[in-house]
């Protein structure tokens, strides 16, 4: 609500959104929800459950690291999170590992210790992708698969579309030109929307805030699907 009010006062168009973490066959997949109603009962309930689940998950990941001989405490993770501790997540644990000298960078922490499939990784256990898609639809939003890996895309896209998925996140800073072309082709063949975003979570993972952006042309199909302005055409390189 505060962001919507600030945007209105600045004559900016703000798209309310959410990123829902989900688990499928031992891997984590993120589903974006554009134009969700942040006050919906479904979103509010998910937020409460997510906070509880994140705390339990972080305790388990810290325990796994300690069993590997790394002297790290939950208090270190909280210190890395700073004053806003409402959504403790892996980036905070990664920063704590850097501070303690167990990783050279946030990327290194993910690559060796806490990324999907690595020694201290614990799945979210909060929802399946189908449940995440259903949550977003219930809240009036448009569900889009965020940064889909190609190996999972070919296996799971039909299932996710069957659950109500409406699009793929195609344009993002860490995607190669070849990856983008494959995602564009997959979206066109499936007849679903293409979107893009910065995938920005912090300044320690390769790009600074504001250095990557998408245009109305890039997300024209999404805007048109919601009855808003936007042009649906080929992206210009």
One Martini backbone bead per residue (centre of mass of N, CA, C, O) as a GRO file, in nm:
protein
  237
    1UNK     BB    1   0.055   0.062  -0.021
    2UNK     BB    2   0.293   0.263  -0.001
    3UNK     BB    3   0.392   0.227  -0.293
    4UNK     BB    4   0.131   0.310  -0.436
    5UNK     BB    5   0.123   0.596  -0.317
    6UNK     BB    6   0.400   0.694  -0.416
    7UNK     BB    7   0.345   0.651  -0.718
    8UNK     BB    8   0.102   0.838  -0.742
    9UNK     BB    9   0.257   1.098  -0.646
   10UNK     BB   10   0.474   1.042  -0.905
   11UNK     BB   11   0.332   0.935  -1.166
   12UNK     BB   12   0.343   0.616  -1.138
   13UNK     BB   13   0.364   0.284  -1.253
   14UNK     BB   14   0.256   0.015  -1.050
   15UNK     BB   15   0.342  -0.331  -1.001
   16UNK     BB   16   0.218  -0.563  -0.827
   17UNK     BB   17   0.422  -0.808  -0.641
   18UNK     BB   18   0.548  -1.157  -0.639
   19UNK     BB   19   0.769  -1.409  -0.490
   20UNK     BB   20   0.740  -1.763  -0.512
   21UNK     BB   21   0.849  -2.024  -0.343
   22UNK     BB   22   0.936  -2.355  -0.468
   23UNK     BB   23   0.895  -2.721  -0.474
   24UNK     BB   24   1.056  -2.968  -0.707
   25UNK     BB   25   1.226  -3.242  -0.700
   26UNK     BB   26   1.450  -3.082  -0.500
   27UNK     BB   27   1.381  -2.804  -0.629
   28UNK     BB   28   1.386  -2.454  -0.696
   29UNK     BB   29   1.101  -2.242  -0.769
   30UNK     BB   30   0.992  -1.935  -0.922
   31UNK     BB   31   0.694  -1.735  -0.878
   32UNK     BB   32   0.541  -1.482  -1.039
   33UNK     BB   33   0.322  -1.198  -0.934
   34UNK     BB   34   0.120  -1.003  -1.121
   35UNK     BB   35  -0.124  -0.797  -0.994
   36UNK     BB   36  -0.163  -0.834  -0.710
   37UNK     BB   37  -0.342  -0.844  -0.410
   38UNK     BB   38  -0.198  -0.753  -0.109
   39UNK     BB   39  -0.490  -0.789   0.060
   40UNK     BB   40  -0.529  -1.068   0.029
   41UNK     BB   41  -0.580  -1.352   0.200
   42UNK     BB   42  -0.372  -1.528   0.052
   43UNK     BB   43  -0.125  -1.341   0.086
   44UNK     BB   44  -0.130  -1.306   0.392
   45UNK     BB   45  -0.102  -1.607   0.463
   46UNK     BB   46   0.160  -1.658   0.313
   47UNK     BB   47   0.336  -1.459   0.470
   48UNK     BB   48   0.317  -1.602   0.742
   49UNK     BB   49   0.423  -1.881   0.651
   50UNK     BB   50   0.694  -1.785   0.533
   51UNK     BB   51   0.827  -1.682   0.789
   52UNK     BB   52   0.818  -1.949   0.943
   53UNK     BB   53   0.970  -2.120   0.728
   54UNK     BB   54   1.235  -1.957   0.716
   55UNK     BB   55   1.325  -2.002   1.007
   56UNK     BB   56   1.340  -2.311   0.997
   57UNK     BB   57   1.530  -2.335   0.755
   58UNK     BB   58   1.770  -2.175   0.874
   59UNK     BB   59   1.824  -2.360   1.110
   60UNK     BB   60   1.895  -2.608   0.932
   61UNK     BB   61   2.134  -2.479   0.774
   62UNK     BB   62   2.309  -2.411   1.014
   63UNK     BB   63   2.331  -2.703   1.116
   64UNK     BB   64   2.472  -2.816   0.864
   65UNK     BB   65   2.722  -2.637   0.883
   66UNK     BB   66   2.813  -2.729   1.167
   67UNK     BB   67   2.845  -3.036   1.082
   68UNK     BB   68   3.093  -2.926   0.885
   69UNK     BB   69   3.258  -2.708   1.088
   70UNK     BB   70   3.097  -2.441   1.093
   71UNK     BB   71   3.112  -2.139   1.284
   72UNK     BB   72   2.772  -2.082   1.304
   73UNK     BB   73   2.504  -1.855   1.370
   74UNK     BB   74   2.200  -1.711   1.380
   75UNK     BB   75   2.312  -1.432   1.467
   76UNK     BB   76   2.477  -1.388   1.206
   77UNK     BB   77   2.233  -1.370   1.017
   78UNK     BB   78   2.090  -1.134   1.158
   79UNK     BB   79   2.321  -0.933   1.120
   80UNK     BB   80   2.315  -0.949   0.803
   81UNK     BB   81   2.012  -0.839   0.780
   82UNK     BB   82   1.953  -0.640   0.993
   83UNK     BB   83   1.669  -0.464   1.078
   84UNK     BB   84   1.531  -0.647   0.853
   85UNK     BB   85   1.369  -0.965   0.974
   86UNK     BB   86   1.107  -1.068   0.797
   87UNK     BB   87   1.311  -1.218   0.554
   88UNK     BB   88   1.486  -1.473   0.592
   89UNK     BB   89   1.767  -1.565   0.382
   90UNK     BB   90   2.025  -1.681   0.194
   91UNK     BB   91   2.177  -1.408   0.156
   92UNK     BB   92   2.230  -1.376   0.460
   93UNK     BB   93   2.395  -1.633   0.494
   94UNK     BB   94   2.610  -1.562   0.287
   95UNK     BB   95   2.715  -1.308   0.432
   96UNK     BB   96   2.797  -1.455   0.691
   97UNK     BB   97   3.011  -1.637   0.553
   98UNK     BB   98   3.191  -1.405   0.467
   99UNK     BB   99   3.246  -1.278   0.746
  100UNK     BB  100   3.364  -1.566   0.858
  101UNK     BB  101   3.545  -1.689   0.601
  102UNK     BB  102   3.379  -1.927   0.418
  103UNK     BB  103   3.359  -1.700   0.192
  104UNK     BB  104   3.435  -1.478  -0.075
  105UNK     BB  105   3.124  -1.478  -0.156
  106UNK     BB  106   2.804  -1.506  -0.232
  107UNK     BB  107   2.847  -1.686  -0.476
  108UNK     BB  108   3.029  -1.891  -0.334
  109UNK     BB  109   2.823  -1.985  -0.124
  110UNK     BB  110   2.624  -2.099  -0.330
  111UNK     BB  111   2.821  -2.287  -0.499
  112UNK     BB  112   2.923  -2.464  -0.226
  113UNK     BB  113   2.670  -2.461   0.010
  114UNK     BB  114   2.347  -2.317  -0.052
  115UNK     BB  115   2.268  -2.422  -0.302
  116UNK     BB  116   2.123  -2.614  -0.502
  117UNK     BB  117   2.236  -2.933  -0.388
  118UNK     BB  118   2.396  -2.851  -0.151
  119UNK     BB  119   2.499  -2.932   0.164
  120UNK     BB  120   2.297  -2.690   0.310
  121UNK     BB  121   2.047  -2.747   0.163
  122UNK     BB  122   1.696  -2.641   0.197
  123UNK     BB  123   1.398  -2.673   0.126
  124UNK     BB  124   1.118  -2.494   0.166
  125UNK     BB  125   0.822  -2.648   0.183
  126UNK     BB  126   0.569  -2.451   0.106
  127UNK     BB  127   0.542  -2.525  -0.212
  128UNK     BB  128   0.422  -2.579  -0.507
  129UNK     BB  129   0.397  -2.457  -0.814
  130UNK     BB  130   0.089  -2.500  -0.830
  131UNK     BB  131   0.029  -2.347  -0.565
  132UNK     BB  132   0.156  -2.078  -0.646
  133UNK     BB  133  -0.026  -2.028  -0.887
  134UNK     BB  134  -0.295  -2.038  -0.729
  135UNK     BB  135  -0.238  -1.801  -0.542
  136UNK     BB  136  -0.213  -1.582  -0.761
  137UNK     BB  137  -0.491  -1.621  -0.886
  138UNK     BB  138  -0.652  -1.564  -0.622
  139UNK     BB  139  -0.507  -1.261  -0.619
  140UNK     BB  140  -0.532  -1.159  -0.935
  141UNK     BB  141  -0.290  -1.273  -1.090
  142UNK     BB  142   0.012  -1.321  -1.292
  143UNK     BB  143   0.177  -1.610  -1.367
  144UNK     BB  144   0.545  -1.643  -1.356
  145UNK     BB  145   0.839  -1.784  -1.458
  146UNK     BB  146   1.136  -1.765  -1.304
  147UNK     BB  147   1.428  -1.828  -1.423
  148UNK     BB  148   1.426  -2.079  -1.621
  149UNK     BB  149   1.554  -2.375  -1.657
  150UNK     BB  150   1.595  -2.571  -1.928
  151UNK     BB  151   1.565  -2.859  -1.805
  152UNK     BB  152   1.285  -2.782  -1.669
  153UNK     BB  153   1.117  -2.664  -1.896
  154UNK     BB  154   1.074  -2.924  -2.071
  155UNK     BB  155   0.933  -3.088  -1.833
  156UNK     BB  156   0.719  -2.859  -1.677
  157UNK     BB  157   0.554  -2.659  -1.848
  158UNK     BB  158   0.286  -2.812  -1.905
  159UNK     BB  159   0.206  -2.838  -1.606
  160UNK     BB  160   0.203  -2.535  -1.534
  161UNK     BB  161  -0.005  -2.453  -1.744
  162UNK     BB  162  -0.228  -2.639  -1.630
  163UNK     BB  163  -0.225  -2.457  -1.352
  164UNK     BB  164  -0.193  -2.134  -1.490
  165UNK     BB  165   0.034  -2.044  -1.644
  166UNK     BB  166   0.129  -1.727  -1.835
  167UNK     BB  167   0.461  -1.720  -1.811
  168UNK     BB  168   0.794  -1.592  -1.893
  169UNK     BB  169   1.112  -1.515  -1.790
  170UNK     BB  170   1.340  -1.377  -2.025
  171UNK     BB  171   1.451  -1.095  -1.915
  172UNK     BB  172   1.791  -1.086  -1.792
  173UNK     BB  173   2.118  -1.026  -1.700
  174UNK     BB  174   2.217  -1.351  -1.683
  175UNK     BB  175   2.124  -1.392  -1.967
  176UNK     BB  176   2.180  -1.521  -2.253
  177UNK     BB  177   2.117  -1.498  -2.579
  178UNK     BB  178   2.051  -1.801  -2.612
  179UNK     BB  179   1.851  -1.823  -2.378
  180UNK     BB  180   1.651  -1.614  -2.476
  181UNK     BB  181   1.574  -1.752  -2.742
  182UNK     BB  182   1.461  -2.011  -2.610
  183UNK     BB  183   1.242  -1.869  -2.441
  184UNK     BB  184   1.093  -1.734  -2.668
  185UNK     BB  185   1.021  -1.994  -2.816
  186UNK     BB  186   0.868  -2.134  -2.585
  187UNK     BB  187   0.648  -1.916  -2.552
  188UNK     BB  188   0.539  -1.920  -2.842
  189UNK     BB  189   0.463  -2.221  -2.858
  190UNK     BB  190   0.275  -2.201  -2.590
  191UNK     BB  191   0.123  -1.916  -2.573
  192UNK     BB  192   0.287  -1.717  -2.383
  193UNK     BB  193   0.426  -1.495  -2.191
  194UNK     BB  194   0.662  -1.216  -2.177
  195UNK     BB  195   0.921  -1.126  -1.950
  196UNK     BB  196   1.099  -0.896  -1.719
  197UNK     BB  197   1.406  -0.852  -1.512
  198UNK     BB  198   1.662  -0.799  -1.269
  199UNK     BB  199   1.693  -0.993  -1.024
  200UNK     BB  200   1.720  -0.815  -0.763
  201UNK     BB  201   1.882  -0.854  -0.424
  202UNK     BB  202   2.183  -0.750  -0.459
  203UNK     BB  203   2.523  -0.612  -0.498
  204UNK     BB  204   2.684  -0.917  -0.489
  205UNK     BB  205   2.550  -1.038  -0.790
  206UNK     BB  206   2.684  -0.856  -1.063
  207UNK     BB  207   2.462  -0.611  -1.012
  208UNK     BB  208   2.325  -0.305  -1.010
  209UNK     BB  209   2.096  -0.101  -0.928
  210UNK     BB  210   1.966   0.013  -1.247
  211UNK     BB  211   2.133  -0.151  -1.490
  212UNK     BB  212   1.851  -0.299  -1.534
  213UNK     BB  213   1.589  -0.304  -1.787
  214UNK     BB  214   1.256  -0.270  -1.895
  215UNK     BB  215   1.016  -0.235  -2.136
  216UNK     BB  216   0.711  -0.215  -2.275
  217UNK     BB  217   0.792  -0.402  -2.505
  218UNK     BB  218   0.881  -0.648  -2.329
  219UNK     BB  219   0.575  -0.626  -2.163
  220UNK     BB  220   0.328  -0.595  -2.356
  221UNK     BB  221   0.162  -0.855  -2.314
  222UNK     BB  222   0.102  -0.813  -2.016
  223UNK     BB  223  -0.042  -0.540  -2.038
  224UNK     BB  224  -0.259  -0.631  -2.241
  225UNK     BB  225  -0.379  -0.861  -2.061
  226UNK     BB  226  -0.460  -0.612  -1.847
  227UNK     BB  227  -0.557  -0.355  -2.014
  228UNK     BB  228  -0.293  -0.209  -2.105
  229UNK     BB  229  -0.035  -0.063  -2.197
  230UNK     BB  230   0.143  -0.177  -2.484
  231UNK     BB  231   0.386  -0.348  -2.684
  232UNK     BB  232   0.379  -0.623  -2.915
  233UNK     BB  233   0.713  -0.714  -2.986
  234UNK     BB  234   1.016  -0.718  -3.090
  235UNK     BB  235   1.318  -0.727  -2.967
  236UNK     BB  236   1.578  -0.500  -2.936
  237UNK     BB  237   1.938  -0.520  -2.961
   0.00000   0.00000   0.00000
